[in-house]
Amino acid sequence: MENKAIHCSVSQCANHCASGYCSLNTVSIGTHEANPTQCQCVDCNSFCIK
């Protein structure tokens, strides 16, 4: 079931709905950098490959 509070465009994620939303109730956001300075440094830690 889509969560209209969480928009997602990553169709490769198992939690992605075809409508463009996430099916999770909450997501975890993190970083792979010690000092993130760009959007590319931020990750969705709730991502699960299909």
Secondary structure, DSSP 8 states (H G I E B T S, - for coil): --EEEEE---TTBTTB-TTSEE-SS---EEESSSS--SGGGEEETT--B-
